[in-house]
Amino acid sequence: MNKLKFFPIVGLAVALIACGKESSKNEVQIQLPKPISELPAVSTKSMVTEQPVEKSHALRSSYDKCVAQSGGSDALMLDCIHEETDFQDKQLNAVYKKALSLLDDAGKAKLVAAQKAWLVFTEADNKFNLTAGGEGTAADVTADESYLNQLGQRVESLNATVEMLQVR
């Protein structure tokens, strides 16, 4: 068997075993994740689509105010989103550098790998959101707002990491 085809199978088997728990008969029982209907509801709604989204707390109140004052104009909402995205991108770069400065070489390598993986995922997710949203400026607003929220969540995550590292 080709080694490259074998490793994903081994990884899947290990993941399934790790997710399970032993019964009294030493059998592995798989614990499946809860169905979406049983997950807690998200109370924050997209300002654009009115659909629930997990909104980042890192986003500034000036962003919310800007979107509220846009009067529903896609062009004005995109201006608000892009301004906040620029701000959050600078925040992300600063907190990323701070986290790197607090880590040893092994930790730095792990953070760099995690950040690269986050960037790959975020880019792929944005491409999906752009195609899934249809055409026109409303689709751009939805996709760009999704990216902004992901960016803000990453800033929050790295800020929490920095706080934890500073306590050590």
PAMI-368020 format. One record per atom (N, C-alpha, C): residue number from 1; x, y, z; residue in three letters. Coordinates in Angstrom, 2 decimals, decimal comma. Layout:
# PAMI-368020
{r NUM; {X; Y; Z}; "ALA"}
...
This chain:
# PAMI-368020
{r 1; {0,85; -1,19; 0,00}; "MET"}
{r 1; {0,00; 0,00; 0,00}; "MET"}
{r 1; {0,89; 1,24; 0,00}; "MET"}
{r 2; {0,55; 2,20; -0,79}; "ASN"}
{r 2; {1,27; 3,45; -0,86}; "ASN"}
{r 2; {1,25; 4,13; 0,51}; "ASN"}
{r 3; {2,43; 4,55; 1,02}; "LYS"}
{r 3; {2,52; 5,15; 2,35}; "LYS"}
{r 3; {1,66; 6,40; 2,46}; "LYS"}
{r 4; {1,59; 7,20; 1,41}; "LEU"}
{r 4; {0,80; 8,43; 1,47}; "LEU"}
{r 4; {-0,68; 8,15; 1,62}; "LEU"}
{r 5; {-1,14; 7,04; 1,06}; "LYS"}
{r 5; {-2,55; 6,67; 1,21}; "LYS"}
{r 5; {-2,80; 6,06; 2,58}; "LYS"}
{r 6; {-1,79; 5,48; 3,19}; "PHE"}
{r 6; {-1,92; 4,79; 4,46}; "PHE"}
{r 6; {-2,03; 5,77; 5,63}; "PHE"}
{r 7; {-1,26; 6,87; 5,61}; "PHE"}
{r 7; {-1,24; 7,78; 6,74}; "PHE"}
{r 7; {-2,59; 8,41; 7,06}; "PHE"}
{r 8; {-3,38; 8,86; 6,09}; "PRO"}
{r 8; {-4,69; 9,40; 6,45}; "PRO"}
{r 8; {-5,58; 8,36; 7,14}; "PRO"}
{r 9; {-5,46; 7,11; 6,73}; "ILE"}
{r 9; {-6,27; 6,06; 7,35}; "ILE"}
{r 9; {-5,84; 5,87; 8,80}; "ILE"}
{r 10; {-4,54; 5,86; 9,05}; "VAL"}
{r 10; {-4,03; 5,72; 10,42}; "VAL"}
{r 10; {-4,47; 6,93; 11,24}; "VAL"}
{r 11; {-4,36; 8,12; 10,66}; "GLY"}
{r 11; {-4,78; 9,33; 11,37}; "GLY"}
{r 11; {-6,25; 9,30; 11,73}; "GLY"}
{r 12; {-7,08; 8,83; 10,81}; "LEU"}
{r 12; {-8,51; 8,72; 11,09}; "LEU"}
{r 12; {-8,76; 7,72; 12,20}; "LEU"}
{r 13; {-8,07; 6,60; 12,17}; "ALA"}
{r 13; {-8,25; 5,59; 13,21}; "ALA"}
{r 13; {-7,84; 6,13; 14,57}; "ALA"}
{r 14; {-6,72; 6,84; 14,63}; "VAL"}
{r 14; {-6,26; 7,41; 15,89}; "VAL"}
{r 14; {-7,26; 8,45; 16,39}; "VAL"}
{r 15; {-7,77; 9,28; 15,50}; "ALA"}
{r 15; {-8,74; 10,30; 15,89}; "ALA"}
{r 15; {-10,02; 9,66; 16,42}; "ALA"}
{r 16; {-10,48; 8,61; 15,76}; "LEU"}
{r 16; {-11,69; 7,94; 16,22}; "LEU"}
{r 16; {-11,49; 7,31; 17,59}; "LEU"}
{r 17; {-10,34; 6,72; 17,81}; "ILE"}
{r 17; {-10,06; 6,13; 19,12}; "ILE"}
{r 17; {-9,96; 7,21; 20,18}; "ILE"}
{r 18; {-9,31; 8,32; 19,85}; "ALA"}
{r 18; {-9,16; 9,41; 20,81}; "ALA"}
{r 18; {-10,48; 10,04; 21,18}; "ALA"}
{r 19; {-11,44; 10,06; 20,25}; "CYS"}
{r 19; {-12,74; 10,66; 20,51}; "CYS"}
{r 19; {-13,66; 9,72; 21,29}; "CYS"}
{r 20; {-13,35; 8,46; 21,27}; "GLY"}
{r 20; {-14,20; 7,48; 21,94}; "GLY"}
{r 20; {-13,87; 7,37; 23,41}; "GLY"}
{r 21; {-14,63; 6,56; 24,13}; "LYS"}
{r 21; {-14,32; 6,29; 25,52}; "LYS"}
{r 21; {-14,50; 4,80; 25,73}; "LYS"}
{r 22; {-13,73; 4,26; 26,66}; "GLU"}
{r 22; {-13,79; 2,82; 26,87}; "GLU"}
{r 22; {-15,04; 2,46; 27,67}; "GLU"}
{r 23; {-15,67; 1,37; 27,28}; "SER"}
{r 23; {-16,77; 0,83; 28,06}; "SER"}
{r 23; {-16,22; -0,23; 28,98}; "SER"}
{r 24; {-17,07; -0,82; 29,79}; "SER"}
{r 24; {-16,62; -1,84; 30,72}; "SER"}
{r 24; {-16,10; -3,07; 29,99}; "SER"}
{r 25; {-16,44; -3,26; 28,73}; "LYS"}
{r 25; {-15,99; -4,40; 27,94}; "LYS"}
{r 25; {-14,75; -4,06; 27,11}; "LYS"}
{r 26; {-14,10; -2,92; 27,41}; "ASN"}
{r 26; {-12,93; -2,46; 26,67}; "ASN"}
{r 26; {-13,23; -2,22; 25,20}; "ASN"}
{r 27; {-14,46; -1,91; 24,88}; "GLU"}
{r 27; {-14,83; -1,54; 23,51}; "GLU"}
{r 27; {-14,78; -0,03; 23,40}; "GLU"}
{r 28; {-14,44; 0,46; 22,25}; "VAL"}
{r 28; {-14,41; 1,90; 22,03}; "VAL"}
{r 28; {-15,78; 2,34; 21,56}; "VAL"}
{r 29; {-16,31; 3,35; 22,25}; "GLN"}
{r 29; {-17,58; 3,93; 21,85}; "GLN"}
{r 29; {-17,30; 5,32; 21,30}; "GLN"}
{r 30; {-17,76; 5,56; 20,11}; "ILE"}
{r 30; {-17,53; 6,85; 19,47}; "ILE"}
{r 30; {-18,57; 7,84; 19,98}; "ILE"}
{r 31; {-18,09; 9,01; 20,41}; "GLN"}
{r 31; {-18,99; 10,08; 20,83}; "GLN"}
{r 31; {-19,09; 11,08; 19,67}; "GLN"}
{r 32; {-20,24; 11,10; 19,05}; "LEU"}
{r 32; {-20,44; 12,01; 17,92}; "LEU"}
{r 32; {-20,74; 13,41; 18,43}; "LEU"}
{r 33; {-20,38; 14,43; 17,66}; "PRO"}
{r 33; {-20,72; 15,79; 18,08}; "PRO"}
{r 33; {-22,22; 15,98; 18,07}; "PRO"}
{r 34; {-22,66; 16,98; 18,84}; "LYS"}
{r 34; {-24,09; 17,28; 18,90}; "LYS"}
{r 34; {-24,57; 17,76; 17,54}; "LYS"}
{r 35; {-25,83; 17,44; 17,21}; "PRO"}
{r 35; {-26,39; 18,00; 15,97}; "PRO"}
{r 35; {-26,50; 19,51; 16,09}; "PRO"}
{r 36; {-26,48; 20,18; 14,96}; "ILE"}
{r 36; {-26,56; 21,64; 14,94}; "ILE"}
{r 36; {-27,76; 22,15; 15,73}; "ILE"}
{r 37; {-28,87; 21,43; 15,66}; "SER"}
{r 37; {-30,08; 21,87; 16,35}; "SER"}
{r 37; {-29,92; 21,90; 17,86}; "SER"}
{r 38; {-28,94; 21,16; 18,40}; "GLU"}
{r 38; {-28,74; 21,12; 19,85}; "GLU"}
{r 38; {-27,66; 22,08; 20,32}; "GLU"}
{r 39; {-26,98; 22,75; 19,39}; "LEU"}
{r 39; {-25,95; 23,70; 19,77}; "LEU"}
{r 39; {-26,60; 24,98; 20,27}; "LEU"}
{r 40; {-25,92; 25,70; 21,19}; "PRO"}
{r 40; {-26,51; 26,94; 21,69}; "PRO"}
{r 40; {-26,67; 27,96; 20,57}; "PRO"}
{r 41; {-27,73; 28,72; 20,66}; "ALA"}
{r 41; {-27,99; 29,74; 19,64}; "ALA"}
{r 41; {-27,01; 30,89; 19,80}; "ALA"}
{r 42; {-26,64; 31,49; 18,69}; "VAL"}
{r 42; {-25,77; 32,66; 18,70}; "VAL"}
{r 42; {-26,67; 33,88; 18,66}; "VAL"}
{r 43; {-26,46; 34,80; 19,60}; "SER"}
{r 43; {-27,38; 35,93; 19,70}; "SER"}
{r 43; {-27,01; 37,09; 18,78}; "SER"}
{r 44; {-25,78; 37,17; 18,34}; "THR"}
{r 44; {-25,36; 38,28; 17,50}; "THR"}
{r 44; {-25,79; 38,01; 16,06}; "THR"}
{r 45; {-26,34; 39,03; 15,42}; "LYS"}
{r 45; {-26,76; 38,89; 14,03}; "LYS"}
{r 45; {-25,88; 39,76; 13,14}; "LYS"}
{r 46; {-25,70; 39,30; 11,93}; "SER"}
{r 46; {-24,97; 40,08; 10,95}; "SER"}
{r 46; {-25,73; 41,37; 10,69}; "SER"}
{r 47; {-25,01; 42,46; 10,65}; "MET"}
{r 47; {-25,67; 43,74; 10,34}; "MET"}
{r 47; {-26,15; 43,77; 8,90}; "MET"}
{r 48; {-25,57; 42,91; 8,10}; "VAL"}
{r 48; {-25,89; 42,92; 6,67}; "VAL"}
{r 48; {-27,03; 41,96; 6,37}; "VAL"}
{r 49; {-26,91; 40,72; 6,81}; "THR"}
{r 49; {-27,87; 39,70; 6,42}; "THR"}
{r 49; {-28,91; 39,40; 7,49}; "THR"}
{r 50; {-28,71; 39,92; 8,70}; "GLU"}
{r 50; {-29,58; 39,64; 9,84}; "GLU"}
{r 50; {-29,55; 38,17; 10,24}; "GLU"}
{r 51; {-28,58; 37,42; 9,73}; "GLN"}
{r 51; {-28,41; 36,02; 10,10}; "GLN"}
{r 51; {-27,46; 35,95; 11,29}; "GLN"}
{r 52; {-27,69; 34,98; 12,19}; "PRO"}
{r 52; {-26,78; 34,86; 13,35}; "PRO"}
{r 52; {-25,35; 34,57; 12,90}; "PRO"}
{r 53; {-24,41; 35,28; 13,51}; "VAL"}
{r 53; {-22,99; 35,03; 13,28}; "VAL"}
{r 53; {-22,27; 35,17; 14,62}; "VAL"}
{r 54; {-21,13; 34,54; 14,72}; "GLU"}
{r 54; {-20,31; 34,72; 15,91}; "GLU"}
{r 54; {-19,47; 35,96; 15,67}; "GLU"}
{r 55; {-19,85; 37,04; 16,29}; "LYS"}
{r 55; {-19,18; 38,31; 16,07}; "LYS"}
{r 55; {-18,02; 38,45; 17,05}; "LYS"}
{r 56; {-16,95; 38,96; 16,56}; "SER"}
{r 56; {-15,77; 39,16; 17,38}; "SER"}
{r 56; {-15,98; 40,35; 18,32}; "SER"}
{r 57; {-15,51; 40,19; 19,55}; "HIS"}
{r 57; {-15,56; 41,30; 20,51}; "HIS"}
{r 57; {-14,43; 42,29; 20,26}; "HIS"}
{r 58; {-13,48; 41,90; 19,41}; "ALA"}
{r 58; {-12,35; 42,78; 19,11}; "ALA"}
{r 58; {-12,74; 43,92; 18,18}; "ALA"}
{r 59; {-13,89; 43,79; 17,52}; "LEU"}
{r 59; {-14,31; 44,85; 16,60}; "LEU"}
{r 59; {-14,69; 46,09; 17,40}; "LEU"}
{r 60; {-14,32; 47,22; 16,89}; "ARG"}
{r 60; {-14,56; 48,48; 17,60}; "ARG"}
{r 60; {-16,02; 48,93; 17,48}; "ARG"}
{r 61; {-16,45; 49,69; 18,46}; "SER"}
{r 61; {-17,81; 50,23; 18,42}; "SER"}
{r 61; {-17,96; 51,22; 17,26}; "SER"}
{r 62; {-16,87; 51,82; 16,84}; "SER"}
{r 62; {-16,93; 52,75; 15,70}; "SER"}
{r 62; {-17,33; 52,01; 14,42}; "SER"}
{r 63; {-16,98; 50,73; 14,34}; "TYR"}
{r 63; {-17,40; 49,92; 13,19}; "TYR"}
{r 63; {-18,92; 49,74; 13,22}; "TYR"}
{r 64; {-19,44; 49,36; 14,37}; "ASP"}
{r 64; {-20,90; 49,19; 14,49}; "ASP"}
{r 64; {-21,62; 50,49; 14,14}; "ASP"}
{r 65; {-21,09; 51,60; 14,62}; "LYS"}
{r 65; {-21,70; 52,90; 14,36}; "LYS"}
{r 65; {-21,64; 53,23; 12,87}; "LYS"}
{r 66; {-20,52; 52,96; 12,26}; "CYS"}
{r 66; {-20,35; 53,23; 10,83}; "CYS"}
{r 66; {-21,38; 52,44; 10,00}; "CYS"}
{r 67; {-21,51; 51,15; 10,31}; "VAL"}
{r 67; {-22,46; 50,32; 9,57}; "VAL"}
{r 67; {-23,89; 50,81; 9,82}; "VAL"}
{r 68; {-24,20; 51,16; 11,06}; "ALA"}
{r 68; {-25,54; 51,65; 11,37}; "ALA"}
{r 68; {-25,86; 52,92; 10,59}; "ALA"}
{r 69; {-24,85; 53,76; 10,38}; "GLN"}
{r 69; {-25,05; 55,02; 9,67}; "GLN"}
{r 69; {-24,99; 54,85; 8,15}; "GLN"}
{r 70; {-24,71; 53,67; 7,68}; "SER"}
{r 70; {-24,58; 53,45; 6,23}; "SER"}
{r 70; {-25,93; 53,49; 5,53}; "SER"}
{r 71; {-27,00; 53,37; 6,27}; "GLY"}
{r 71; {-28,33; 53,39; 5,67}; "GLY"}
{r 71; {-28,60; 52,19; 4,78}; "GLY"}
{r 72; {-27,84; 51,11; 4,97}; "GLY"}
{r 72; {-28,05; 49,91; 4,17}; "GLY"}
{r 72; {-27,37; 49,95; 2,81}; "GLY"}
{r 73; {-26,60; 51,00; 2,55}; "SER"}
{r 73; {-25,88; 51,09; 1,28}; "SER"}
{r 73; {-24,71; 50,11; 1,29}; "SER"}
{r 74; {-24,70; 49,22; 0,31}; "ASP"}
{r 74; {-23,61; 48,24; 0,24}; "ASP"}
{r 74; {-22,25; 48,92; 0,14}; "ASP"}
{r 75; {-22,17; 49,95; -0,67}; "ALA"}
{r 75; {-20,89; 50,65; -0,86}; "ALA"}
{r 75; {-20,40; 51,26; 0,45}; "ALA"}
{r 76; {-21,32; 51,86; 1,20}; "LEU"}
{r 76; {-20,92; 52,47; 2,47}; "LEU"}
{r 76; {-20,58; 51,40; 3,51}; "LEU"}
{r 77; {-21,33; 50,29; 3,52}; "MET"}
{r 77; {-21,00; 49,20; 4,44}; "MET"}
{r 77; {-19,64; 48,61; 4,11}; "MET"}
{r 78; {-19,34; 48,47; 2,82}; "LEU"}
{r 78; {-18,02; 47,96; 2,43}; "LEU"}
{r 78; {-16,92; 48,91; 2,89}; "LEU"}
{r 79; {-17,16; 50,21; 2,82}; "ASP"}
{r 79; {-16,17; 51,16; 3,34}; "ASP"}
{r 79; {-15,93; 50,93; 4,83}; "ASP"}
{r 80; {-17,01; 50,74; 5,59}; "CYS"}
{r 80; {-16,89; 50,48; 7,03}; "CYS"}
{r 80; {-16,12; 49,19; 7,29}; "CYS"}
{r 81; {-16,48; 48,16; 6,57}; "ILE"}
{r 81; {-15,84; 46,85; 6,74}; "ILE"}
{r 81; {-14,35; 46,94; 6,40}; "ILE"}
{r 82; {-14,02; 47,60; 5,31}; "HIS"}
{r 82; {-12,62; 47,69; 4,90}; "HIS"}
{r 82; {-11,79; 48,53; 5,87}; "HIS"}
{r 83; {-12,38; 49,60; 6,40}; "GLU"}
{r 83; {-11,67; 50,41; 7,39}; "GLU"}
{r 83; {-11,39; 49,58; 8,65}; "GLU"}
{r 84; {-12,37; 48,84; 9,12}; "GLU"}
{r 84; {-12,18; 48,02; 10,31}; "GLU"}
{r 84; {-11,25; 46,85; 10,03}; "GLU"}
{r 85; {-11,30; 46,31; 8,82}; "THR"}
{r 85; {-10,38; 45,22; 8,44}; "THR"}
{r 85; {-8,94; 45,70; 8,48}; "THR"}
{r 86; {-8,68; 46,90; 7,96}; "ASP"}
{r 86; {-7,32; 47,47; 8,01}; "ASP"}
{r 86; {-6,86; 47,61; 9,46}; "ASP"}
{r 87; {-7,75; 48,11; 10,33}; "PHE"}
{r 87; {-7,40; 48,27; 11,74}; "PHE"}
{r 87; {-7,12; 46,91; 12,39}; "PHE"}
{r 88; {-8,00; 45,94; 12,16}; "GLN"}
{r 88; {-7,83; 44,63; 12,77}; "GLN"}
{r 88; {-6,59; 43,92; 12,24}; "GLN"}
{r 89; {-6,27; 44,12; 10,98}; "ASP"}
{r 89; {-5,07; 43,52; 10,41}; "ASP"}
{r 89; {-3,82; 44,05; 11,12}; "ASP"}
{r 90; {-3,80; 45,35; 11,39}; "LYS"}
{r 90; {-2,67; 45,94; 12,13}; "LYS"}
{r 90; {-2,63; 45,38; 13,55}; "LYS"}
{r 91; {-3,80; 45,22; 14,18}; "GLN"}
{r 91; {-3,86; 44,64; 15,52}; "GLN"}
{r 91; {-3,33; 43,21; 15,50}; "GLN"}
{r 92; {-3,72; 42,44; 14,49}; "LEU"}
{r 92; {-3,27; 41,06; 14,39}; "LEU"}
{r 92; {-1,75; 40,99; 14,24}; "LEU"}
{r 93; {-1,20; 41,83; 13,38}; "ASN"}
{r 93; {0,25; 41,83; 13,19}; "ASN"}
{r 93; {0,98; 42,17; 14,49}; "ASN"}
{r 94; {0,46; 43,13; 15,23}; "ALA"}
{r 94; {1,10; 43,54; 16,48}; "ALA"}
{r 94; {1,02; 42,44; 17,54}; "ALA"}
{r 95; {-0,14; 41,83; 17,71}; "VAL"}
{r 95; {-0,28; 40,81; 18,74}; "VAL"}
{r 95; {0,47; 39,54; 18,35}; "VAL"}
{r 96; {0,54; 39,25; 17,07}; "TYR"}
{r 96; {1,31; 38,09; 16,58}; "TYR"}
{r 96; {2,79; 38,28; 16,91}; "TYR"}
{r 97; {3,32; 39,47; 16,64}; "LYS"}
{r 97; {4,72; 39,75; 16,95}; "LYS"}
{r 97; {4,96; 39,68; 18,46}; "LYS"}
{r 98; {4,01; 40,17; 19,24}; "LYS"}
{r 98; {4,14; 40,12; 20,70}; "LYS"}
{r 98; {4,16; 38,67; 21,17}; "LYS"}
{r 99; {3,27; 37,85; 20,65}; "ALA"}
{r 99; {3,24; 36,43; 21,03}; "ALA"}
{r 99; {4,56; 35,75; 20,67}; "ALA"}
{r 100; {5,06; 36,02; 19,47}; "LEU"}
{r 100; {6,34; 35,43; 19,06}; "LEU"}
{r 100; {7,47; 35,83; 20,01}; "LEU"}
{r 101; {7,44; 37,07; 20,47}; "SER"}
{r 101; {8,51; 37,55; 21,36}; "SER"}
{r 101; {8,49; 36,87; 22,72}; "SER"}
{r 102; {7,37; 36,29; 23,09}; "LEU"}
{r 102; {7,23; 35,64; 24,40}; "LEU"}
{r 102; {7,46; 34,14; 24,37}; "LEU"}
{r 103; {7,68; 33,58; 23,19}; "LEU"}
{r 103; {7,82; 32,13; 23,04}; "LEU"}
{r 103; {9,27; 31,71; 22,83}; "LEU"}
{r 104; {9,55; 30,46; 23,24}; "ASP"}
{r 104; {10,85; 29,88; 22,92}; "ASP"}
{r 104; {10,81; 29,42; 21,46}; "ASP"}
{r 105; {11,92; 28,88; 20,97}; "ASP"}
{r 105; {12,00; 28,49; 19,55}; "ASP"}
{r 105; {10,94; 27,47; 19,16}; "ASP"}
{r 106; {10,68; 26,48; 20,02}; "ALA"}
{r 106; {9,68; 25,46; 19,71}; "ALA"}
{r 106; {8,29; 26,08; 19,66}; "ALA"}
{r 107; {8,00; 26,96; 20,60}; "GLY"}
{r 107; {6,71; 27,64; 20,61}; "GLY"}
{r 107; {6,52; 28,54; 19,41}; "GLY"}
{r 108; {7,60; 29,23; 19,03}; "LYS"}
{r 108; {7,54; 30,09; 17,84}; "LYS"}
{r 108; {7,21; 29,28; 16,60}; "LYS"}
{r 109; {7,85; 28,13; 16,46}; "ALA"}
{r 109; {7,60; 27,27; 15,29}; "ALA"}
{r 109; {6,14; 26,83; 15,26}; "ALA"}
{r 110; {5,59; 26,50; 16,42}; "LYS"}
{r 110; {4,19; 26,07; 16,48}; "LYS"}
{r 110; {3,24; 27,21; 16,14}; "LYS"}
{r 111; {3,54; 28,40; 16,65}; "LEU"}
{r 111; {2,69; 29,56; 16,36}; "LEU"}
{r 111; {2,76; 29,92; 14,88}; "LEU"}
{r 112; {3,94; 29,89; 14,30}; "VAL"}
{r 112; {4,09; 30,19; 12,86}; "VAL"}
{r 112; {3,28; 29,19; 12,05}; "VAL"}
{r 113; {3,37; 27,90; 12,41}; "ALA"}
{r 113; {2,61; 26,87; 11,69}; "ALA"}
{r 113; {1,11; 27,10; 11,86}; "ALA"}
{r 114; {0,68; 27,43; 13,08}; "ALA"}
{r 114; {-0,75; 27,68; 13,32}; "ALA"}
{r 114; {-1,23; 28,89; 12,54}; "ALA"}
{r 115; {-0,42; 29,93; 12,49}; "GLN"}
{r 115; {-0,82; 31,14; 11,77}; "GLN"}
{r 115; {-0,92; 30,88; 10,27}; "GLN"}
{r 116; {0,03; 30,11; 9,74}; "LYS"}
{r 116; {-0,02; 29,76; 8,32}; "LYS"}
{r 116; {-1,29; 28,95; 8,02}; "LYS"}
{r 117; {-1,61; 28,01; 8,90}; "ALA"}
{r 117; {-2,83; 27,20; 8,71}; "ALA"}
{r 117; {-4,06; 28,07; 8,77}; "ALA"}
{r 118; {-4,09; 29,03; 9,71}; "TRP"}
{r 118; {-5,23; 29,94; 9,82}; "TRP"}
{r 118; {-5,38; 30,76; 8,54}; "TRP"}
{r 119; {-4,26; 31,24; 8,01}; "LEU"}
{r 119; {-4,30; 32,04; 6,77}; "LEU"}
{r 119; {-4,82; 31,21; 5,60}; "LEU"}
{r 120; {-4,37; 29,98; 5,48}; "VAL"}
{r 120; {-4,84; 29,10; 4,40}; "VAL"}
{r 120; {-6,35; 28,87; 4,54}; "VAL"}
{r 121; {-6,79; 28,53; 5,76}; "PHE"}
{r 121; {-8,22; 28,30; 5,98}; "PHE"}
{r 121; {-9,03; 29,56; 5,66}; "PHE"}
{r 122; {-8,59; 30,67; 6,18}; "THR"}
{r 122; {-9,33; 31,93; 6,00}; "THR"}
{r 122; {-9,46; 32,29; 4,52}; "THR"}
{r 123; {-8,37; 32,12; 3,77}; "GLU"}
{r 123; {-8,42; 32,42; 2,34}; "GLU"}
{r 123; {-9,40; 31,49; 1,62}; "GLU"}
{r 124; {-9,34; 30,20; 1,95}; "ALA"}
{r 124; {-10,25; 29,24; 1,31}; "ALA"}
{r 124; {-11,70; 29,53; 1,69}; "ALA"}
{r 125; {-11,93; 29,87; 2,96}; "ASP"}
{r 125; {-13,28; 30,18; 3,41}; "ASP"}
{r 125; {-13,82; 31,43; 2,72}; "ASP"}
{r 126; {-12,97; 32,41; 2,53}; "ASN"}
{r 126; {-13,39; 33,64; 1,84}; "ASN"}
{r 126; {-13,74; 33,37; 0,38}; "ASN"}
{r 127; {-12,94; 32,53; -0,27}; "LYS"}
{r 127; {-13,26; 32,18; -1,66}; "LYS"}
{r 127; {-14,61; 31,48; -1,73}; "LYS"}
{r 128; {-14,86; 30,60; -0,76}; "PHE"}
{r 128; {-16,15; 29,92; -0,71}; "PHE"}
{r 128; {-17,27; 30,93; -0,49}; "PHE"}
{r 129; {-17,11; 31,82; 0,49}; "ASN"}
{r 129; {-18,14; 32,80; 0,79}; "ASN"}
{r 129; {-18,45; 33,70; -0,39}; "ASN"}
{r 130; {-17,43; 34,03; -1,16}; "LEU"}
{r 130; {-17,66; 34,87; -2,35}; "LEU"}
{r 130; {-18,49; 34,14; -3,40}; "LEU"}
{r 131; {-18,24; 32,86; -3,58}; "THR"}
{r 131; {-18,99; 32,11; -4,58}; "THR"}
{r 131; {-20,37; 31,70; -4,07}; "THR"}
{r 132; {-20,48; 31,42; -2,78}; "ALA"}
{r 132; {-21,76; 30,98; -2,22}; "ALA"}
{r 132; {-22,74; 32,14; -2,08}; "ALA"}
{r 133; {-22,20; 33,36; -1,97}; "GLY"}
{r 133; {-23,05; 34,51; -1,74}; "GLY"}
{r 133; {-23,75; 35,04; -2,98}; "GLY"}
{r 134; {-23,45; 34,48; -4,11}; "GLY"}
{r 134; {-24,06; 34,97; -5,34}; "GLY"}
{r 134; {-23,22; 36,06; -5,96}; "GLY"}
{r 135; {-23,89; 36,98; -6,63}; "GLU"}
{r 135; {-23,18; 38,05; -7,31}; "GLU"}
{r 135; {-23,63; 39,39; -6,76}; "GLU"}
{r 136; {-22,83; 40,40; -7,02}; "GLY"}
{r 136; {-23,20; 41,75; -6,64}; "GLY"}
{r 136; {-22,55; 42,19; -5,34}; "GLY"}
{r 137; {-22,84; 43,43; -4,99}; "THR"}
{r 137; {-22,18; 44,02; -3,82}; "THR"}
{r 137; {-22,68; 43,42; -2,51}; "THR"}
{r 138; {-23,91; 42,93; -2,48}; "ALA"}
{r 138; {-24,40; 42,30; -1,24}; "ALA"}
{r 138; {-23,58; 41,06; -0,91}; "ALA"}
{r 139; {-23,19; 40,29; -1,94}; "ALA"}
{r 139; {-22,34; 39,12; -1,72}; "ALA"}
{r 139; {-20,96; 39,55; -1,24}; "ALA"}
{r 140; {-20,45; 40,64; -1,77}; "ASP"}
{r 140; {-19,16; 41,17; -1,31}; "ASP"}
{r 140; {-19,23; 41,58; 0,15}; "ASP"}
{r 141; {-20,31; 42,23; 0,52}; "VAL"}
{r 141; {-20,49; 42,67; 1,91}; "VAL"}
{r 141; {-20,51; 41,45; 2,83}; "VAL"}
{r 142; {-21,26; 40,44; 2,47}; "THR"}
{r 142; {-21,37; 39,24; 3,30}; "THR"}
{r 142; {-20,01; 38,56; 3,45}; "THR"}
{r 143; {-19,30; 38,38; 2,35}; "ALA"}
{r 143; {-17,99; 37,72; 2,39}; "ALA"}
{r 143; {-16,97; 38,56; 3,17}; "ALA"}
{r 144; {-16,95; 39,86; 2,93}; "ASP"}
{r 144; {-15,98; 40,72; 3,61}; "ASP"}
{r 144; {-16,28; 40,82; 5,10}; "ASP"}
{r 145; {-17,57; 40,82; 5,45}; "GLU"}
{r 145; {-17,94; 40,86; 6,87}; "GLU"}
{r 145; {-17,54; 39,56; 7,56}; "GLU"}
{r 146; {-17,68; 38,45; 6,87}; "SER"}
{r 146; {-17,27; 37,16; 7,42}; "SER"}
{r 146; {-15,76; 37,17; 7,68}; "SER"}
{r 147; {-14,99; 37,66; 6,72}; "TYR"}
{r 147; {-13,54; 37,74; 6,91}; "TYR"}
{r 147; {-13,20; 38,65; 8,08}; "TYR"}
{r 148; {-13,86; 39,79; 8,17}; "LEU"}
{r 148; {-13,60; 40,72; 9,26}; "LEU"}
{r 148; {-13,83; 40,05; 10,61}; "LEU"}
{r 149; {-14,92; 39,30; 10,74}; "ASN"}
{r 149; {-15,19; 38,61; 11,99}; "ASN"}
{r 149; {-14,15; 37,55; 12,29}; "ASN"}
{r 150; {-13,69; 36,83; 11,27}; "GLN"}
{r 150; {-12,62; 35,85; 11,47}; "GLN"}
{r 150; {-11,34; 36,54; 11,93}; "GLN"}
{r 151; {-11,04; 37,66; 11,33}; "LEU"}
{r 151; {-9,85; 38,43; 11,69}; "LEU"}
{r 151; {-9,94; 38,89; 13,14}; "LEU"}
{r 152; {-11,08; 39,44; 13,52}; "GLY"}
{r 152; {-11,28; 39,89; 14,90}; "GLY"}
{r 152; {-11,17; 38,75; 15,90}; "GLY"}
{r 153; {-11,71; 37,58; 15,53}; "GLN"}
{r 153; {-11,62; 36,41; 16,41}; "GLN"}
{r 153; {-10,18; 35,95; 16,57}; "GLN"}
{r 154; {-9,39; 36,04; 15,49}; "ARG"}
{r 154; {-7,98; 35,65; 15,59}; "ARG"}
{r 154; {-7,22; 36,63; 16,48}; "ARG"}
{r 155; {-7,55; 37,92; 16,38}; "VAL"}
{r 155; {-6,93; 38,92; 17,26}; "VAL"}
{r 155; {-7,26; 38,57; 18,71}; "VAL"}
{r 156; {-8,52; 38,27; 18,99}; "GLU"}
{r 156; {-8,92; 37,89; 20,35}; "GLU"}
{r 156; {-8,16; 36,67; 20,84}; "GLU"}
{r 157; {-8,06; 35,67; 19,98}; "SER"}
{r 157; {-7,38; 34,43; 20,34}; "SER"}
{r 157; {-5,92; 34,68; 20,68}; "SER"}
{r 158; {-5,24; 35,45; 19,83}; "LEU"}
{r 158; {-3,82; 35,72; 20,09}; "LEU"}
{r 158; {-3,63; 36,63; 21,29}; "LEU"}
{r 159; {-4,56; 37,55; 21,52}; "ASN"}
{r 159; {-4,49; 38,39; 22,73}; "ASN"}
{r 159; {-4,59; 37,52; 23,98}; "ASN"}
{r 160; {-5,49; 36,54; 23,95}; "ALA"}
{r 160; {-5,62; 35,62; 25,09}; "ALA"}
{r 160; {-4,33; 34,82; 25,28}; "ALA"}
{r 161; {-3,71; 34,41; 24,17}; "THR"}
{r 161; {-2,44; 33,68; 24,25}; "THR"}
{r 161; {-1,36; 34,55; 24,87}; "THR"}
{r 162; {-1,27; 35,80; 24,45}; "VAL"}
{r 162; {-0,28; 36,72; 25,00}; "VAL"}
{r 162; {-0,51; 36,91; 26,50}; "VAL"}
{r 163; {-1,76; 37,09; 26,90}; "GLU"}
{r 163; {-2,06; 37,25; 28,32}; "GLU"}
{r 163; {-1,62; 36,02; 29,10}; "GLU"}
{r 164; {-1,89; 34,84; 28,59}; "MET"}
{r 164; {-1,49; 33,62; 29,24}; "MET"}
{r 164; {0,03; 33,51; 29,34}; "MET"}
{r 165; {0,73; 33,86; 28,28}; "LEU"}
{r 165; {2,18; 33,78; 28,27}; "LEU"}
{r 165; {2,80; 34,78; 29,24}; "LEU"}
{r 166; {2,18; 35,93; 29,40}; "GLN"}
{r 166; {2,73; 36,94; 30,31}; "GLN"}
{r 166; {2,55; 36,55; 31,77}; "GLN"}
{r 167; {1,58; 35,70; 32,07}; "VAL"}
{r 167; {1,33; 35,26; 33,43}; "VAL"}
{r 167; {2,38; 34,22; 33,86}; "VAL"}
{r 168; {2,87; 33,45; 32,91}; "ARG"}
{r 168; {3,83; 32,38; 33,22}; "ARG"}
{r 168; {5,05; 32,89; 33,89}; "ARG"}
